[in-house]
Amino acid sequence: MGALKKQGIAKVALLIFSDNGSGNTFWENHGFTKRSDITYRNKVISDAEMVRNREEK
């Protein structure tokens, strides 16, 4: 975070899958908070193969 601060970056946002308990805990332990005012949405607009398909778990 210090390097980002030195570059004048004032705020950082992360995207973490909801079911990634250890990842969410890690970032919470580093001061990141969950925002309840944002809903993240996306839409596939290409037939290109997806790098990661969460439904294949």
PDBQT receptor file of N, H, CA, C and O in Angstrom, charges set to zero:
ATOM      1  N   MET A   1       0.815  -1.182   0.000  1.00  0.00    +0.000 N 
ATOM      2  CA  MET A   1       0.000   0.000   0.000  1.00  0.00    +0.000 C 
ATOM      3  C   MET A   1       0.867   1.258   0.000  1.00  0.00    +0.000 C 
ATOM      4  O   MET A   1       0.490   2.288  -0.559  1.00  0.00    +0.000 OA
ATOM      5  N   GLY A   2       2.007   1.160   0.621  1.00  0.00    +0.000 N 
ATOM      6  H   GLY A   2       2.314   0.324   1.075  1.00  0.00    +0.000 HD
ATOM      7  CA  GLY A   2       2.898   2.313   0.660  1.00  0.00    +0.000 C 
ATOM      8  C   GLY A   2       3.323   2.769  -0.721  1.00  0.00    +0.000 C 
ATOM      9  O   GLY A   2       3.393   3.969  -0.986  1.00  0.00    +0.000 OA
ATOM     10  N   ALA A   3       3.607   1.820  -1.608  1.00  0.00    +0.000 N 
ATOM     11  H   ALA A   3       3.550   0.845  -1.393  1.00  0.00    +0.000 HD
ATOM     12  CA  ALA A   3       4.018   2.169  -2.973  1.00  0.00    +0.000 C 
ATOM     13  C   ALA A   3       2.889   2.873  -3.721  1.00  0.00    +0.000 C 
ATOM     14  O   ALA A   3       3.133   3.811  -4.480  1.00  0.00    +0.000 OA
ATOM     15  N   LEU A   4       1.665   2.424  -3.509  1.00  0.00    +0.000 N 
ATOM     16  H   LEU A   4       1.467   1.662  -2.892  1.00  0.00    +0.000 HD
ATOM     17  CA  LEU A   4       0.515   3.073  -4.151  1.00  0.00    +0.000 C 
ATOM     18  C   LEU A   4       0.346   4.495  -3.628  1.00  0.00    +0.000 C 
ATOM     19  O   LEU A   4       0.101   5.434  -4.386  1.00  0.00    +0.000 OA
ATOM     20  N   LYS A   5       0.484   4.624  -2.314  1.00  0.00    +0.000 N 
ATOM     21  H   LYS A   5       0.683   3.861  -1.699  1.00  0.00    +0.000 HD
ATOM     22  CA  LYS A   5       0.365   5.945  -1.693  1.00  0.00    +0.000 C 
ATOM     23  C   LYS A   5       1.405   6.912  -2.253  1.00  0.00    +0.000 C 
ATOM     24  O   LYS A   5       1.100   8.073  -2.525  1.00  0.00    +0.000 OA
ATOM     25  N   LYS A   6       2.636   6.426  -2.422  1.00  0.00    +0.000 N 
ATOM     26  H   LYS A   6       2.884   5.483  -2.201  1.00  0.00    +0.000 HD
ATOM     27  CA  LYS A   6       3.704   7.269  -2.966  1.00  0.00    +0.000 C 
ATOM     28  C   LYS A   6       3.380   7.746  -4.379  1.00  0.00    +0.000 C 
ATOM     29  O   LYS A   6       3.825   8.817  -4.791  1.00  0.00    +0.000 OA
ATOM     30  N   GLN A   7       2.603   6.953  -5.125  1.00  0.00    +0.000 N 
ATOM     31  H   GLN A   7       2.241   6.083  -4.790  1.00  0.00    +0.000 HD
ATOM     32  CA  GLN A   7       2.219   7.323  -6.485  1.00  0.00    +0.000 C 
ATOM     33  C   GLN A   7       1.001   8.252  -6.510  1.00  0.00    +0.000 C 
ATOM     34  O   GLN A   7       0.544   8.654  -7.580  1.00  0.00    +0.000 OA
ATOM     35  N   GLY A   8       0.485   8.586  -5.339  1.00  0.00    +0.000 N 
ATOM     36  H   GLY A   8       0.856   8.259  -4.470  1.00  0.00    +0.000 HD
ATOM     37  CA  GLY A   8      -0.661   9.493  -5.257  1.00  0.00    +0.000 C 
ATOM     38  C   GLY A   8      -2.005   8.796  -5.371  1.00  0.00    +0.000 C 
ATOM     39  O   GLY A   8      -3.038   9.448  -5.521  1.00  0.00    +0.000 OA
ATOM     40  N   ILE A   9      -1.994   7.476  -5.299  1.00  0.00    +0.000 N 
ATOM     41  H   ILE A   9      -1.155   6.946  -5.176  1.00  0.00    +0.000 HD
ATOM     42  CA  ILE A   9      -3.251   6.716  -5.365  1.00  0.00    +0.000 C 
ATOM     43  C   ILE A   9      -3.894   6.745  -3.992  1.00  0.00    +0.000 C 
ATOM     44  O   ILE A   9      -3.284   6.331  -3.005  1.00  0.00    +0.000 OA
ATOM     45  N   ALA A  10      -5.122   7.234  -3.926  1.00  0.00    +0.000 N 
ATOM     46  H   ALA A  10      -5.617   7.571  -4.727  1.00  0.00    +0.000 HD
ATOM     47  CA  ALA A  10      -5.781   7.461  -2.644  1.00  0.00    +0.000 C 
ATOM     48  C   ALA A  10      -6.735   6.347  -2.231  1.00  0.00    +0.000 C 
ATOM     49  O   ALA A  10      -7.091   6.242  -1.057  1.00  0.00    +0.000 OA
ATOM     50  N   LYS A  11      -7.153   5.514  -3.185  1.00  0.00    +0.000 N 
ATOM     51  H   LYS A  11      -6.864   5.600  -4.138  1.00  0.00    +0.000 HD
ATOM     52  CA  LYS A  11      -8.166   4.508  -2.860  1.00  0.00    +0.000 C 
ATOM     53  C   LYS A  11      -7.945   3.279  -3.731  1.00  0.00    +0.000 C 
ATOM     54  O   LYS A  11      -7.574   3.396  -4.899  1.00  0.00    +0.000 OA
ATOM     55  N   VAL A  12      -8.176   2.103  -3.160  1.00  0.00    +0.000 N 
ATOM     56  H   VAL A  12      -8.478   2.008  -2.212  1.00  0.00    +0.000 HD
ATOM     57  CA  VAL A  12      -8.001   0.844  -3.882  1.00  0.00    +0.000 C 
ATOM     58  C   VAL A  12      -9.276   0.034  -3.752  1.00  0.00    +0.000 C 
ATOM     59  O   VAL A  12      -9.879  -0.011  -2.679  1.00  0.00    +0.000 OA
ATOM     60  N   ALA A  13      -9.694  -0.610  -4.840  1.00  0.00    +0.000 N 
ATOM     61  H   ALA A  13      -9.205  -0.574  -5.711  1.00  0.00    +0.000 HD
ATOM     62  CA  ALA A  13     -10.873  -1.479  -4.818  1.00  0.00    +0.000 C 
ATOM     63  C   ALA A  13     -10.455  -2.881  -5.258  1.00  0.00    +0.000 C 
ATOM     64  O   ALA A  13      -9.589  -3.033  -6.120  1.00  0.00    +0.000 OA
ATOM     65  N   LEU A  14     -11.066  -3.890  -4.672  1.00  0.00    +0.000 N 
ATOM     66  H   LEU A  14     -11.770  -3.766  -3.973  1.00  0.00    +0.000 HD
ATOM     67  CA  LEU A  14     -10.792  -5.284  -5.005  1.00  0.00    +0.000 C 
ATOM     68  C   LEU A  14     -12.077  -5.990  -5.388  1.00  0.00    +0.000 C 
ATOM     69  O   LEU A  14     -13.155  -5.618  -4.924  1.00  0.00    +0.000 OA
ATOM     70  N   LEU A  15     -11.970  -7.008  -6.233  1.00  0.00    +0.000 N 
ATOM     71  H   LEU A  15     -11.094  -7.310  -6.609  1.00  0.00    +0.000 HD
ATOM     72  CA  LEU A  15     -13.080  -7.906  -6.525  1.00  0.00    +0.000 C 
ATOM     73  C   LEU A  15     -12.677  -9.280  -6.008  1.00  0.00    +0.000 C 
ATOM     74  O   LEU A  15     -11.652  -9.824  -6.420  1.00  0.00    +0.000 OA
ATOM     75  N   ILE A  16     -13.470  -9.837  -5.115  1.00  0.00    +0.000 N 
ATOM     76  H   ILE A  16     -14.303  -9.395  -4.781  1.00  0.00    +0.000 HD
ATOM     77  CA  ILE A  16     -13.189 -11.138  -4.515  1.00  0.00    +0.000 C 
ATOM     78  C   ILE A  16     -14.477 -11.949  -4.558  1.00  0.00    +0.000 C 
ATOM     79  O   ILE A  16     -15.539 -11.446  -4.193  1.00  0.00    +0.000 OA
ATOM     80  N   PHE A  17     -14.390 -13.195  -4.999  1.00  0.00    +0.000 N 
ATOM     81  H   PHE A  17     -13.526 -13.604  -5.295  1.00  0.00    +0.000 HD
ATOM     82  CA  PHE A  17     -15.585 -14.032  -5.019  1.00  0.00    +0.000 C 
ATOM     83  C   PHE A  17     -16.147 -14.195  -3.609  1.00  0.00    +0.000 C 
ATOM     84  O   PHE A  17     -15.392 -14.373  -2.653  1.00  0.00    +0.000 OA
ATOM     85  N   SER A  18     -17.468 -14.135  -3.481  1.00  0.00    +0.000 N 
ATOM     86  H   SER A  18     -18.082 -13.991  -4.258  1.00  0.00    +0.000 HD
ATOM     87  CA  SER A  18     -18.134 -14.238  -2.185  1.00  0.00    +0.000 C 
ATOM     88  C   SER A  18     -17.780 -15.514  -1.443  1.00  0.00    +0.000 C 
ATOM     89  O   SER A  18     -17.664 -15.511  -0.217  1.00  0.00    +0.000 OA
ATOM     90  N   ASP A  19     -17.607 -16.618  -2.188  1.00  0.00    +0.000 N 
ATOM     91  H   ASP A  19     -17.701 -16.620  -3.183  1.00  0.00    +0.000 HD
ATOM     92  CA  ASP A  19     -17.341 -17.903  -1.542  1.00  0.00    +0.000 C 
ATOM     93  C   ASP A  19     -15.852 -18.129  -1.251  1.00  0.00    +0.000 C 
ATOM     94  O   ASP A  19     -15.464 -19.226  -0.849  1.00  0.00    +0.000 OA
ATOM     95  N   ASN A  20     -15.026 -17.115  -1.447  1.00  0.00    +0.000 N 
ATOM     96  H   ASN A  20     -15.341 -16.224  -1.774  1.00  0.00    +0.000 HD
ATOM     97  CA  ASN A  20     -13.600 -17.206  -1.155  1.00  0.00    +0.000 C 
ATOM     98  C   ASN A  20     -13.360 -16.712   0.272  1.00  0.00    +0.000 C 
ATOM     99  O   ASN A  20     -12.884 -15.598   0.490  1.00  0.00    +0.000 OA
ATOM    100  N   GLY A  21     -13.699 -17.558   1.224  1.00  0.00    +0.000 N 
ATOM    101  H   GLY A  21     -14.086 -18.463   1.047  1.00  0.00    +0.000 HD
ATOM    102  CA  GLY A  21     -13.622 -17.177   2.632  1.00  0.00    +0.000 C 
ATOM    103  C   GLY A  21     -12.246 -16.738   3.070  1.00  0.00    +0.000 C 
ATOM    104  O   GLY A  21     -12.106 -15.713   3.738  1.00  0.00    +0.000 OA
ATOM    105  N   SER A  22     -11.214 -17.504   2.703  1.00  0.00    +0.000 N 
ATOM    106  H   SER A  22     -11.328 -18.336   2.161  1.00  0.00    +0.000 HD
ATOM    107  CA  SER A  22      -9.859 -17.142   3.137  1.00  0.00    +0.000 C 
ATOM    108  C   SER A  22      -9.394 -15.846   2.472  1.00  0.00    +0.000 C 
ATOM    109  O   SER A  22      -8.711 -15.036   3.099  1.00  0.00    +0.000 OA
ATOM    110  N   GLY A  23      -9.759 -15.651   1.215  1.00  0.00    +0.000 N 
ATOM    111  H   GLY A  23     -10.314 -16.309   0.705  1.00  0.00    +0.000 HD
ATOM    112  CA  GLY A  23      -9.398 -14.412   0.531  1.00  0.00    +0.000 C 
ATOM    113  C   GLY A  23     -10.079 -13.213   1.149  1.00  0.00    +0.000 C 
ATOM    114  O   GLY A  23      -9.449 -12.178   1.367  1.00  0.00    +0.000 OA
ATOM    115  N   ASN A  24     -11.366 -13.346   1.433  1.00  0.00    +0.000 N 
ATOM    116  H   ASN A  24     -11.877 -14.187   1.256  1.00  0.00    +0.000 HD
ATOM    117  CA  ASN A  24     -12.100 -12.247   2.058  1.00  0.00    +0.000 C 
ATOM    118  C   ASN A  24     -11.552 -11.939   3.445  1.00  0.00    +0.000 C 
ATOM    119  O   ASN A  24     -11.410 -10.773   3.813  1.00  0.00    +0.000 OA
ATOM    120  N   THR A  25     -11.246 -12.974   4.210  1.00  0.00    +0.000 N 
ATOM    121  H   THR A  25     -11.362 -13.921   3.911  1.00  0.00    +0.000 HD
ATOM    122  CA  THR A  25     -10.672 -12.770   5.540  1.00  0.00    +0.000 C 
ATOM    123  C   THR A  25      -9.319 -12.066   5.444  1.00  0.00    +0.000 C 
ATOM    124  O   THR A  25      -9.032 -11.153   6.219  1.00  0.00    +0.000 OA
ATOM    125  N   PHE A  26      -8.490 -12.496   4.489  1.00  0.00    +0.000 N 
ATOM    126  H   PHE A  26      -8.724 -13.237   3.860  1.00  0.00    +0.000 HD
ATOM    127  CA  PHE A  26      -7.178 -11.877   4.292  1.00  0.00    +0.000 C 
ATOM    128  C   PHE A  26      -7.320 -10.377   4.088  1.00  0.00    +0.000 C 
ATOM    129  O   PHE A  26      -6.672  -9.589   4.776  1.00  0.00    +0.000 OA
ATOM    130  N   TRP A  27      -8.172  -9.981   3.138  1.00  0.00    +0.000 N 
ATOM    131  H   TRP A  27      -8.698 -10.621   2.579  1.00  0.00    +0.000 HD
ATOM    132  CA  TRP A  27      -8.289  -8.557   2.827  1.00  0.00    +0.000 C 
ATOM    133  C   TRP A  27      -8.958  -7.780   3.958  1.00  0.00    +0.000 C 
ATOM    134  O   TRP A  27      -8.603  -6.628   4.204  1.00  0.00    +0.000 OA
ATOM    135  N   GLU A  28      -9.923  -8.395   4.650  1.00  0.00    +0.000 N 
ATOM    136  H   GLU A  28     -10.211  -9.332   4.449  1.00  0.00    +0.000 HD
ATOM    137  CA  GLU A  28     -10.525  -7.735   5.812  1.00  0.00    +0.000 C 
ATOM    138  C   GLU A  28      -9.469  -7.489   6.883  1.00  0.00    +0.000 C 
ATOM    139  O   GLU A  28      -9.464  -6.439   7.525  1.00  0.00    +0.000 OA
ATOM    140  N   ASN A  29      -8.574  -8.458   7.075  1.00  0.00    +0.000 N 
ATOM    141  H   ASN A  29      -8.578  -9.311   6.553  1.00  0.00    +0.000 HD
ATOM    142  CA  ASN A  29      -7.496  -8.296   8.054  1.00  0.00    +0.000 C 
ATOM    143  C   ASN A  29      -6.500  -7.216   7.657  1.00  0.00    +0.000 C 
ATOM    144  O   ASN A  29      -5.724  -6.750   8.491  1.00  0.00    +0.000 OA
ATOM    145  N   HIS A  30      -6.515  -6.817   6.396  1.00  0.00    +0.000 N 
ATOM    146  H   HIS A  30      -7.146  -7.196   5.718  1.00  0.00    +0.000 HD
ATOM    147  CA  HIS A  30      -5.647  -5.746   5.920  1.00  0.00    +0.000 C 
ATOM    148  C   HIS A  30      -6.392  -4.418   5.769  1.00  0.00    +0.000 C 
ATOM    149  O   HIS A  30      -5.922  -3.504   5.092  1.00  0.00    +0.000 OA
ATOM    150  N   GLY A  31      -7.551  -4.328   6.405  1.00  0.00    +0.000 N 
ATOM    151  H   GLY A  31      -7.933  -5.070   6.955  1.00  0.00    +0.000 HD
ATOM    152  CA  GLY A  31      -8.272  -3.056   6.474  1.00  0.00    +0.000 C 
ATOM    153  C   GLY A  31      -9.282  -2.799   5.380  1.00  0.00    +0.000 C 
ATOM    154  O   GLY A  31      -9.898  -1.733   5.363  1.00  0.00    +0.000 OA
ATOM    155  N   PHE A  32      -9.478  -3.739   4.458  1.00  0.00    +0.000 N 
ATOM    156  H   PHE A  32      -8.977  -4.605   4.471  1.00  0.00    +0.000 HD
ATOM    157  CA  PHE A  32     -10.470  -3.549   3.401  1.00  0.00    +0.000 C 
ATOM    158  C   PHE A  32     -11.854  -3.878   3.951  1.00  0.00    +0.000 C 
ATOM    159  O   PHE A  32     -12.017  -4.857   4.680  1.00  0.00    +0.000 OA
ATOM    160  N   THR A  33     -12.836  -3.076   3.610  1.00  0.00    +0.000 N 
ATOM    161  H   THR A  33     -12.703  -2.281   3.018  1.00  0.00    +0.000 HD
ATOM    162  CA  THR A  33     -14.197  -3.278   4.095  1.00  0.00    +0.000 C 
ATOM    163  C   THR A  33     -15.127  -3.661   2.956  1.00  0.00    +0.000 C 
ATOM    164  O   THR A  33     -14.884  -3.322   1.797  1.00  0.00    +0.000 OA
ATOM    165  N   LYS A  34     -16.185  -4.365   3.296  1.00  0.00    +0.000 N 
ATOM    166  H   LYS A  34     -16.383  -4.640   4.237  1.00  0.00    +0.000 HD
ATOM    167  CA  LYS A  34     -17.195  -4.762   2.321  1.00  0.00    +0.000 C 
ATOM    168  C   LYS A  34     -18.163  -3.604   2.125  1.00  0.00    +0.000 C 
ATOM    169  O   LYS A  34     -18.615  -2.991   3.093  1.00  0.00    +0.000 OA
ATOM    170  N   ARG A  35     -18.475  -3.311   0.878  1.00  0.00    +0.000 N 
ATOM    171  H   ARG A  35     -18.108  -3.808   0.092  1.00  0.00    +0.000 HD
ATOM    172  CA  ARG A  35     -19.414  -2.233   0.577  1.00  0.00    +0.000 C 
ATOM    173  C   ARG A  35     -20.790  -2.820   0.308  1.00  0.00    +0.000 C 
ATOM    174  O   ARG A  35     -20.936  -3.746  -0.490  1.00  0.00    +0.000 OA
ATOM    175  N   SER A  36     -21.773  -2.287   0.965  1.00  0.00    +0.000 N 
ATOM    176  H   SER A  36     -21.654  -1.534   1.613  1.00  0.00    +0.000 HD
ATOM    177  CA  SER A  36     -23.141  -2.774   0.769  1.00  0.00    +0.000 C 
ATOM    178  C   SER A  36     -23.902  -1.933  -0.250  1.00  0.00    +0.000 C 
ATOM    179  O   SER A  36     -25.035  -2.263  -0.600  1.00  0.00    +0.000 OA
ATOM    180  N   ASP A  37     -23.294  -0.853  -0.729  1.00  0.00    +0.000 N 
ATOM    181  H   ASP A  37     -22.374  -0.585  -0.445  1.00  0.00    +0.000 HD
ATOM    182  CA  ASP A  37     -23.976   0.049  -1.655  1.00  0.00    +0.000 C 
ATOM    183  C   ASP A  37     -23.665  -0.239  -3.119  1.00  0.00    +0.000 C 
ATOM    184  O   ASP A  37     -24.110   0.497  -4.000  1.00  0.00    +0.000 OA
ATOM    185  N   ILE A  38     -22.900  -1.310  -3.392  1.00  0.00    +0.000 N 
ATOM    186  H   ILE A  38     -22.539  -1.908  -2.677  1.00  0.00    +0.000 HD
ATOM    187  CA  ILE A  38     -22.513  -1.617  -4.765  1.00  0.00    +0.000 C 
ATOM    188  C   ILE A  38     -22.953  -3.036  -5.123  1.00  0.00    +0.000 C 
ATOM    189  O   ILE A  38     -22.793  -3.966  -4.332  1.00  0.00    +0.000 OA
ATOM    190  N   THR A  39     -23.503  -3.185  -6.316  1.00  0.00    +0.000 N 
ATOM    191  H   THR A  39     -23.633  -2.429  -6.958  1.00  0.00    +0.000 HD
ATOM    192  CA  THR A  39     -23.792  -4.490  -6.882  1.00  0.00    +0.000 C 
ATOM    193  C   THR A  39     -22.959  -4.597  -8.152  1.00  0.00    +0.000 C 
ATOM    194  O   THR A  39     -23.073  -3.756  -9.044  1.00  0.00    +0.000 OA
ATOM    195  N   TYR A  40     -22.132  -5.615  -8.237  1.00  0.00    +0.000 N 
ATOM    196  H   TYR A  40     -22.039  -6.299  -7.512  1.00  0.00    +0.000 HD
ATOM    197  CA  TYR A  40     -21.265  -5.827  -9.401  1.00  0.00    +0.000 C 
ATOM    198  C   TYR A  40     -22.019  -6.680 -10.411  1.00  0.00    +0.000 C 
ATOM    199  O   TYR A  40     -22.580  -7.716 -10.055  1.00  0.00    +0.000 OA
ATOM    200  N   ARG A  41     -22.034  -6.256 -11.644  1.00  0.00    +0.000 N 
ATOM    201  H   ARG A  41     -21.578  -5.414 -11.933  1.00  0.00    +0.000 HD
ATOM    202  CA  ARG A  41     -22.707  -7.013 -12.702  1.00  0.00    +0.000 C 
ATOM    203  C   ARG A  41     -21.783  -7.134 -13.904  1.00  0.00    +0.000 C 
ATOM    204  O   ARG A  41     -20.954  -6.259 -14.152  1.00  0.00    +0.000 OA
ATOM    205  N   ASN A  42     -21.934  -8.230 -14.653  1.00  0.00    +0.000 N 
ATOM    206  H   ASN A  42     -22.608  -8.940 -14.452  1.00  0.00    +0.000 HD
ATOM    207  CA  ASN A  42     -21.196  -8.373 -15.909  1.00  0.00    +0.000 C 
ATOM    208  C   ASN A  42     -22.032  -9.146 -16.902  1.00  0.00    +0.000 C 
ATOM    209  O   ASN A  42     -23.038  -9.759 -16.545  1.00  0.00    +0.000 OA
ATOM    210  N   LYS A  43     -21.607  -9.112 -18.157  1.00  0.00    +0.000 N 
ATOM    211  H   LYS A  43     -20.791  -8.613 -18.448  1.00  0.00    +0.000 HD
ATOM    212  CA  LYS A  43     -22.315  -9.806 -19.223  1.00  0.00    +0.000 C 
ATOM    213  C   LYS A  43     -21.302 -10.262 -20.255  1.00  0.00    +0.000 C 
ATOM    214  O   LYS A  43     -20.486  -9.467 -20.720  1.00  0.00    +0.000 OA
ATOM    215  N   VAL A  44     -21.348 -11.536 -20.617  1.00  0.00    +0.000 N 
ATOM    216  H   VAL A  44     -22.011 -12.182 -20.240  1.00  0.00    +0.000 HD
ATOM    217  CA  VAL A  44     -20.482 -12.068 -21.664  1.00  0.00    +0.000 C 
ATOM    218  C   VAL A  44     -21.051 -11.611 -23.003  1.00  0.00    +0.000 C 
ATOM    219  O   VAL A  44     -22.231 -11.823 -23.283  1.00  0.00    +0.000 OA
ATOM    220  N   ILE A  45     -20.222 -10.989 -23.825  1.00  0.00    +0.000 N 
ATOM    221  H   ILE A  45     -19.263 -10.817 -23.598  1.00  0.00    +0.000 HD
ATOM    222  CA  ILE A  45     -20.689 -10.497 -25.126  1.00  0.00    +0.000 C 
ATOM    223  C   ILE A  45     -19.909 -11.108 -26.275  1.00  0.00    +0.000 C 
ATOM    224  O   ILE A  45     -19.998 -10.636 -27.409  1.00  0.00    +0.000 OA
ATOM    225  N   SER A  46     -19.148 -12.153 -25.992  1.00  0.00    +0.000 N 
ATOM    226  H   SER A  46     -19.077 -12.537 -25.071  1.00  0.00    +0.000 HD
ATOM    227  CA  SER A  46     -18.336 -12.798 -27.004  1.00  0.00    +0.000 C 
ATOM    228  C   SER A  46     -18.443 -14.305 -26.850  1.00  0.00    +0.000 C 
ATOM    229  O   SER A  46     -18.682 -14.803 -25.749  1.00  0.00    +0.000 OA
ATOM    230  N   ASP A  47     -18.268 -15.030 -27.937  1.00  0.00    +0.000 N 
ATOM    231  H   ASP A  47     -18.073 -14.626 -28.831  1.00  0.00    +0.000 HD
ATOM    232  CA  ASP A  47     -18.270 -16.489 -27.874  1.00  0.00    +0.000 C 
ATOM    233  C   ASP A  47     -16.910 -17.044 -27.461  1.00  0.00    +0.000 C 
ATOM    234  O   ASP A  47     -16.739 -18.258 -27.354  1.00  0.00    +0.000 OA
ATOM    235  N   ALA A  48     -15.948 -16.160 -27.230  1.00  0.00    +0.000 N 
ATOM    236  H   ALA A  48     -16.087 -15.174 -27.317  1.00  0.00    +0.000 HD
ATOM    237  CA  ALA A  48     -14.611 -16.609 -26.830  1.00  0.00    +0.000 C 
ATOM    238  C   ALA A  48     -14.697 -17.405 -25.533  1.00  0.00    +0.000 C 
ATOM    239  O   ALA A  48     -15.518 -17.120 -24.662  1.00  0.00    +0.000 OA
ATOM    240  N   GLU A  49     -13.840 -18.400 -25.427  1.00  0.00    +0.000 N 
ATOM    241  H   GLU A  49     -13.173 -18.632 -26.135  1.00  0.00    +0.000 HD
ATOM    242  CA  GLU A  49     -13.835 -19.242 -24.232  1.00  0.00    +0.000 C 
ATOM    243  C   GLU A  49     -13.489 -18.418 -23.001  1.00  0.00    +0.000 C 
ATOM    244  O   GLU A  49     -12.540 -17.634 -23.018  1.00  0.00    +0.000 OA
ATOM    245  N   MET A  50     -14.246 -18.594 -21.951  1.00  0.00    +0.000 N 
ATOM    246  H   MET A  50     -15.017 -19.230 -21.937  1.00  0.00    +0.000 HD
ATOM    247  CA  MET A  50     -14.003 -17.904 -20.696  1.00  0.00    +0.000 C 
ATOM    248  C   MET A  50     -12.770 -18.504 -20.017  1.00  0.00    +0.000 C 
ATOM    249  O   MET A  50     -12.569 -19.718 -20.051  1.00  0.00    +0.000 OA
ATOM    250  N   VAL A  51     -11.956 -17.665 -19.408  1.00  0.00    +0.000 N 
ATOM    251  H   VAL A  51     -12.119 -16.678 -19.380  1.00  0.00    +0.000 HD
ATOM    252  CA  VAL A  51     -10.758 -18.135 -18.737  1.00  0.00    +0.000 C 
ATOM    253  C   VAL A  51     -11.139 -18.988 -17.526  1.00  0.00    +0.000 C 
ATOM    254  O   VAL A  51     -10.508 -20.011 -17.256  1.00  0.00    +0.000 OA
ATOM    255  N   ARG A  52     -12.159 -18.567 -16.809  1.00  0.00    +0.000 N 
ATOM    256  H   ARG A  52     -12.671 -17.736 -17.028  1.00  0.00    +0.000 HD
ATOM    257  CA  ARG A  52     -12.570 -19.289 -15.613  1.00  0.00    +0.000 C 
ATOM    258  C   ARG A  52     -14.088 -19.326 -15.574  1.00  0.00    +0.000 C 
ATOM    259  O   ARG A  52     -14.739 -18.283 -15.627  1.00  0.00    +0.000 OA
ATOM    260  N   ASN A  53     -14.647 -20.507 -15.485  1.00  0.00    +0.000 N 
ATOM    261  H   ASN A  53     -14.118 -21.355 -15.442  1.00  0.00    +0.000 HD
ATOM    262  CA  ASN A  53     -16.089 -20.647 -15.408  1.00  0.00    +0.000 C 
ATOM    263  C   ASN A  53     -16.441 -21.134 -14.019  1.00  0.00    +0.000 C 
ATOM    264  O   ASN A  53     -16.193 -22.292 -13.681  1.00  0.00    +0.000 OA
ATOM    265  N   ARG A  54     -17.012 -20.265 -13.217  1.00  0.00    +0.000 N 
ATOM    266  H   ARG A  54     -17.213 -19.325 -13.492  1.00  0.00    +0.000 HD
ATOM    267  CA  ARG A  54     -17.317 -20.576 -11.824  1.00  0.00    +0.000 C 
ATOM    268  C   ARG A  54     -18.315 -21.718 -11.683  1.00  0.00    +0.000 C 
ATOM    269  O   ARG A  54     -18.337 -22.382 -10.646  1.00  0.00    +0.000 OA
ATOM    270  N   GLU A  55     -19.127 -21.959 -12.680  1.00  0.00    +0.000 N 
ATOM    271  H   GLU A  55     -19.109 -21.420 -13.522  1.00  0.00    +0.000 HD
ATOM    272  CA  GLU A  55     -20.147 -23.009 -12.574  1.00  0.00    +0.000 C 
ATOM    273  C   GLU A  55     -19.573 -24.399 -12.744  1.00  0.00    +0.000 C 
ATOM    274  O   GLU A  55     -20.278 -25.372 -12.474  1.00  0.00    +0.000 OA
ATOM    275  N   GLU A  56     -18.338 -24.545 -13.174  1.00  0.00    +0.000 N 
ATOM    276  H   GLU A  56     -17.765 -23.755 -13.393  1.00  0.00    +0.000 HD
ATOM    277  CA  GLU A  56     -17.727 -25.857 -13.377  1.00  0.00    +0.000 C 
ATOM    278  C   GLU A  56     -17.068 -26.384 -12.109  1.00  0.00    +0.000 C 
ATOM    279  O   GLU A  56     -16.398 -27.416 -12.158  1.00  0.00    +0.000 OA
ATOM    280  N   LYS A  57     -17.233 -25.727 -11.005  1.00  0.00    +0.000 N 
ATOM    281  H   LYS A  57     -17.777 -24.888 -10.965  1.00  0.00    +0.000 HD
ATOM    282  CA  LYS A  57     -16.634 -26.157  -9.742  1.00  0.00    +0.000 C 
ATOM    283  C   LYS A  57     -17.048 -27.562  -9.372  1.00  0.00    +0.000 C 
ATOM    284  O   LYS A  57     -16.630 -28.076  -8.334  1.00  0.00    +0.000 OA
TER     285      LYS A  57
